[in-house]
Amino acid sequence: MMTLHWELQGTALVVSMPAEVDIGNAAQIAGELREVCRTRLTDEQGRSVRLVVMDWSTARFLTTAGLTLIEDFHSRLEQLGLTAHLVTGRRLPRKVLHLVGLAGRLPLFDSVRQALSATETSAVTVTAPR
């Protein structure tokens, strides 16, 4: 059973992450993310995706398993030459991302719409944890 959902929006792929990632489901989700990298990075016309938005807006907190998934998926996307954005508007996950240094390497956004409208050349505003 798939736990991830994805949707192509132009040359962007939005991957909706589950609300909770822990030791019990991390391996399955990691496998699904690897599958996304193998099979979902082109649209129906064969054009390459340029941006992947990880929508983690439903997460109330982040475990170490979740942080590992974010970091591994981001690294894999970088190796493929893709830009990654992370959506998390909640205070606690955002604070954790700042504490472990991922917020400095991965642009954070409050909404999918905001992440999709940001471009590589535009200034990205990273909201500090509240």
KEMI-860501 format. One line per field, with one value per residue: residue number from 1; y, x, z of N, C-alpha, C in turn; residue in one letter. Coordinates in nm, 2 decimals. Atoms other than C-alpha are relative to their C-alpha. Layout:
N
num NUM;...
n.py Y;...
n.px X;...
n.pz Z;...
ca.py Y;...
ca.px X;...
ca.pz Z;...
c.py Y;...
c.px X;...
c.pz Z;...
residuo A;...
END
This chain:
130
num 1;2;3;4;5;6;7;8;9;10;11;12;13;14;15;16;17;18;19;20;21;22;23;24;25;26;27;28;29;30;31;32;33;34;35;36;37;38;39;40;41;42;43;44;45;46;47;48;49;50;51;52;53;54;55;56;57;58;59;60;61;62;63;64;65;66;67;68;69;70;71;72;73;74;75;76;77;78;79;80;81;82;83;84;85;86;87;88;89;90;91;92;93;94;95;96;97;98;99;100;101;102;103;104;105;106;107;108;109;110;111;112;113;114;115;116;117;118;119;120;121;122;123;124;125;126;127;128;129;130
n.py -0.12;-0.13;-0.10;-0.13;-0.04;-0.10;-0.07;-0.09;-0.13;-0.05;0.07;0.03;0.11;-0.02;0.13;-0.02;0.09;0.04;-0.09;0.06;0.09;0.05;0.12;0.10;-0.01;-0.07;0.08;0.01;-0.13;-0.02;0.07;-0.08;-0.12;0.05;0.03;-0.13;-0.05;0.08;0.01;-0.12;-0.13;-0.06;-0.01;0.09;-0.03;0.03;-0.11;0.03;-0.08;-0.09;-0.04;0.09;-0.06;0.09;-0.06;0.06;-0.09;0.07;0.06;-0.08;0.02;0.07;0.09;0.02;0.07;-0.10;-0.09;0.08;0.00;-0.13;-0.02;0.10;-0.04;-0.13;0.04;0.07;-0.09;-0.08;0.08;0.00;-0.13;-0.06;-0.09;0.05;-0.09;0.07;-0.08;0.03;-0.13;0.01;-0.05;0.10;0.06;-0.11;-0.03;0.11;-0.01;-0.11;0.05;0.10;-0.06;0.03;-0.13;-0.08;0.07;0.04;-0.11;0.04;-0.08;0.02;0.06;0.06;-0.11;-0.08;0.08;0.01;-0.13;-0.04;0.05;0.01;-0.13;-0.09;0.01;0.08;-0.04;0.11;-0.04;0.06;0.07;-0.09
n.px 0.08;-0.08;0.03;-0.03;0.08;-0.08;0.07;-0.08;0.06;-0.10;-0.13;-0.02;0.06;0.03;0.01;0.06;-0.06;0.09;0.00;-0.10;-0.10;-0.08;-0.07;0.09;0.04;-0.10;-0.06;0.10;0.01;-0.12;0.02;0.09;-0.08;-0.09;0.08;0.04;-0.12;-0.02;0.11;0.09;-0.07;0.04;0.14;0.06;-0.07;-0.14;-0.08;-0.05;0.04;-0.11;0.01;0.08;0.04;0.04;0.11;0.01;0.08;0.09;-0.08;0.00;-0.13;-0.09;-0.08;-0.13;0.02;0.04;-0.12;-0.09;0.07;-0.01;-0.14;-0.04;0.07;-0.06;-0.14;0.02;0.05;-0.12;-0.08;0.07;0.00;0.13;0.02;0.10;0.06;0.07;0.12;0.04;0.04;0.02;-0.11;-0.09;-0.09;-0.08;-0.10;-0.09;-0.08;-0.10;-0.10;-0.09;-0.07;0.06;0.07;-0.10;-0.04;0.12;0.10;0.13;0.11;0.12;0.10;-0.05;0.01;-0.12;-0.12;0.01;-0.02;-0.14;-0.09;-0.14;-0.07;0.07;-0.04;0.08;0.01;0.02;0.06;-0.06;0.10;0.08
n.pz 0.00;0.02;-0.10;0.07;0.11;0.08;0.11;0.09;0.02;0.09;-0.01;-0.14;-0.06;-0.14;-0.07;-0.13;-0.10;-0.11;-0.12;-0.09;0.04;-0.12;0.03;0.05;0.14;0.07;0.10;0.11;0.06;0.07;0.12;0.09;0.05;0.11;0.12;0.06;0.07;0.12;0.10;0.00;0.02;0.13;0.02;0.10;0.13;-0.01;-0.05;-0.13;-0.12;-0.04;-0.14;-0.08;-0.12;-0.10;-0.08;-0.13;-0.07;-0.09;-0.11;-0.12;-0.06;0.09;-0.07;0.07;0.13;0.09;0.04;0.09;0.13;0.07;0.04;0.11;0.12;0.05;0.06;0.13;0.10;0.04;0.09;0.13;0.06;-0.02;-0.11;-0.10;-0.10;-0.11;-0.06;-0.14;-0.06;-0.15;-0.08;-0.06;0.10;0.05;-0.10;0.00;0.12;-0.03;-0.09;0.05;0.12;0.13;0.05;0.08;0.13;0.07;-0.02;-0.07;0.04;-0.08;0.08;0.13;0.10;-0.02;0.05;0.14;0.07;-0.02;0.10;-0.04;0.00;-0.09;-0.14;-0.07;-0.14;-0.09;-0.12;-0.12;-0.08;-0.10
ca.py 0.00;0.34;0.60;0.88;1.08;1.29;1.53;1.69;2.06;2.18;2.10;2.05;1.74;1.78;1.48;1.48;1.32;1.13;1.32;1.08;0.91;0.68;0.37;0.16;0.31;0.49;0.20;0.17;0.55;0.56;0.29;0.49;0.80;0.60;0.48;0.85;0.93;0.64;0.68;1.02;1.28;1.33;1.44;1.27;1.45;1.33;1.67;1.66;1.78;2.07;2.12;1.87;2.00;1.79;1.87;1.79;2.04;1.78;1.68;1.80;1.69;1.54;1.23;1.13;0.89;1.18;1.40;1.12;1.08;1.45;1.46;1.14;1.25;1.60;1.45;1.22;1.50;1.72;1.43;1.43;1.80;1.89;2.17;2.07;2.27;2.17;2.28;2.28;2.56;2.42;2.56;2.24;2.07;2.41;2.46;2.11;2.17;2.49;2.32;2.04;2.27;2.14;2.48;2.63;2.38;2.32;2.61;2.60;2.73;2.77;2.64;2.44;2.75;2.95;2.67;2.64;3.01;3.05;3.02;2.94;3.29;3.46;3.54;3.28;3.39;3.13;3.19;3.15;2.91;3.07
ca.px 0.00;0.14;0.17;0.29;0.08;0.23;0.10;0.27;0.21;0.39;0.76;0.72;0.64;0.46;0.51;0.27;0.44;0.25;0.17;0.39;0.71;0.87;1.07;0.77;0.70;1.03;1.17;0.85;0.84;1.21;1.14;0.86;1.08;1.34;1.06;0.95;1.31;1.31;0.97;0.81;1.06;0.91;0.57;0.34;0.53;0.87;0.97;1.19;1.07;1.29;1.15;1.03;0.82;0.80;0.47;0.50;0.24;0.04;0.33;0.29;0.64;0.95;1.12;1.48;1.34;1.16;1.47;1.67;1.41;1.41;1.79;1.83;1.56;1.71;2.06;1.92;1.74;2.06;2.25;1.99;2.04;1.69;1.58;1.39;1.16;1.01;0.66;0.61;0.41;0.39;0.61;0.76;0.88;1.02;1.21;1.36;1.47;1.64;1.81;1.96;2.07;1.84;1.66;1.99;2.03;1.67;1.43;1.13;0.79;0.46;0.25;0.28;0.16;0.45;0.70;0.58;0.60;0.95;1.23;1.59;1.69;1.44;1.52;1.38;1.25;1.29;1.06;1.22;1.06;0.79
ca.pz 0.00;-0.11;0.16;-0.07;-0.31;-0.59;-0.85;-1.15;-1.17;-1.48;-1.45;-1.07;-0.88;-0.55;-0.32;-0.03;0.27;0.55;0.87;1.07;0.99;1.25;1.27;1.18;0.84;0.75;0.54;0.33;0.27;0.18;-0.08;-0.22;-0.25;-0.44;-0.67;-0.72;-0.82;-1.07;-1.23;-1.16;-1.28;-1.63;-1.74;-1.99;-2.28;-2.15;-2.02;-1.71;-1.37;-1.25;-0.90;-0.64;-0.36;-0.05;0.12;0.48;0.59;0.78;1.01;1.37;1.46;1.30;1.43;1.35;1.09;0.93;0.93;0.77;0.50;0.42;0.41;0.20;-0.05;-0.08;-0.14;-0.41;-0.58;-0.57;-0.73;-1.01;-1.06;-0.93;-0.70;-0.38;-0.16;0.17;0.29;0.66;0.81;1.17;1.44;1.59;1.27;1.14;1.47;1.45;1.09;1.20;1.49;1.29;1.00;0.73;0.70;0.58;0.30;0.20;0.13;0.36;0.27;0.44;0.15;-0.17;-0.37;-0.22;-0.29;-0.65;-0.72;-0.59;-0.85;-0.82;-0.90;-0.67;-0.31;-0.09;0.25;0.51;0.80;1.14;1.38;1.60
c.py 0.12;0.10;0.14;0.03;0.11;0.05;0.09;0.13;0.08;-0.07;-0.02;-0.12;0.02;-0.14;0.03;-0.11;-0.04;0.09;-0.05;-0.10;-0.05;-0.13;-0.11;0.02;0.07;-0.08;-0.01;0.14;0.03;-0.08;0.07;0.12;-0.04;-0.03;0.13;0.05;-0.08;0.02;0.12;0.13;0.05;0.01;-0.09;0.03;-0.03;0.11;-0.03;0.09;0.08;0.03;-0.12;0.07;-0.11;0.06;-0.07;0.09;-0.06;-0.05;0.10;0.00;-0.08;-0.09;-0.01;-0.08;0.10;0.09;-0.08;-0.01;0.13;0.02;-0.09;0.04;0.13;-0.03;-0.07;0.09;0.09;-0.08;-0.01;0.14;0.08;0.09;-0.06;0.11;-0.08;0.09;-0.06;0.13;-0.01;0.03;-0.11;-0.06;0.11;0.02;-0.11;0.01;0.11;-0.05;-0.10;0.05;-0.03;0.12;0.08;-0.06;-0.03;0.11;-0.04;0.10;-0.03;-0.07;-0.05;0.11;0.09;-0.07;0.00;0.13;0.05;-0.06;0.00;0.13;0.11;-0.02;-0.08;0.04;-0.12;0.06;-0.06;-0.07;0.10;-0.05
c.px 0.09;-0.04;0.02;-0.10;0.08;-0.09;0.09;-0.07;0.10;0.13;0.04;-0.08;-0.03;-0.02;-0.06;0.04;-0.11;0.02;0.11;0.09;0.08;0.07;-0.08;-0.04;0.11;0.06;-0.09;0.00;0.13;0.00;-0.08;0.06;0.10;-0.08;-0.04;0.12;0.02;-0.10;-0.08;0.06;-0.01;-0.15;-0.05;0.07;0.15;0.09;0.05;-0.06;0.13;-0.01;-0.09;-0.04;-0.05;-0.10;-0.01;-0.08;-0.08;0.08;0.00;0.14;0.09;0.08;0.14;-0.02;-0.05;0.11;0.09;-0.06;0.01;0.15;0.04;-0.07;0.06;0.13;-0.02;-0.05;0.11;0.09;-0.06;-0.01;-0.14;0.00;-0.11;-0.04;-0.08;-0.11;-0.02;-0.03;-0.02;0.13;0.10;0.09;0.10;0.12;0.10;0.09;0.11;0.11;0.10;0.07;-0.06;-0.06;0.10;0.03;-0.12;-0.10;-0.13;-0.11;-0.12;-0.11;0.06;-0.01;0.13;0.12;0.00;0.03;0.14;0.09;0.14;0.07;-0.06;0.05;-0.10;0.00;-0.03;-0.05;0.06;-0.10;-0.07;0.01
c.pz 0.00;0.11;-0.05;-0.11;-0.07;-0.11;-0.08;-0.02;-0.09;0.00;0.15;0.04;0.15;0.06;0.14;0.10;0.11;0.12;0.10;-0.07;0.12;-0.04;-0.06;-0.15;-0.09;-0.12;-0.12;-0.07;-0.08;-0.14;-0.10;-0.06;-0.10;-0.12;-0.07;-0.08;-0.13;-0.11;-0.01;-0.04;-0.14;-0.01;-0.11;-0.14;0.01;0.05;0.15;0.10;0.04;0.15;0.07;0.13;0.10;0.10;0.13;0.09;0.11;0.13;0.12;0.07;-0.10;0.09;-0.07;-0.13;-0.10;-0.05;-0.10;-0.13;-0.08;-0.05;-0.11;-0.13;-0.06;-0.06;-0.13;-0.11;-0.05;-0.10;-0.14;-0.06;0.02;0.13;0.09;0.09;0.10;0.05;0.14;0.07;0.16;0.07;0.04;-0.11;-0.06;0.10;0.00;-0.13;0.01;0.09;-0.06;-0.13;-0.13;-0.06;-0.07;-0.13;-0.09;0.02;0.06;-0.04;0.08;-0.07;-0.13;-0.10;0.01;-0.05;-0.15;-0.07;0.02;-0.11;0.05;0.01;0.09;0.14;0.07;0.15;0.08;0.14;0.12;0.08;0.10;0.14
residuo M;M;T;L;H;W;E;L;Q;G;T;A;L;V;V;S;M;P;A;E;V;D;I;G;N;A;A;Q;I;A;G;E;L;R;E;V;C;R;T;R;L;T;D;E;Q;G;R;S;V;R;L;V;V;M;D;W;S;T;A;R;F;L;T;T;A;G;L;T;L;I;E;D;F;H;S;R;L;E;Q;L;G;L;T;A;H;L;V;T;G;R;R;L;P;R;K;V;L;H;L;V;G;L;A;G;R;L;P;L;F;D;S;V;R;Q;A;L;S;A;T;E;T;S;A;V;T;V;T;A;P;R
END
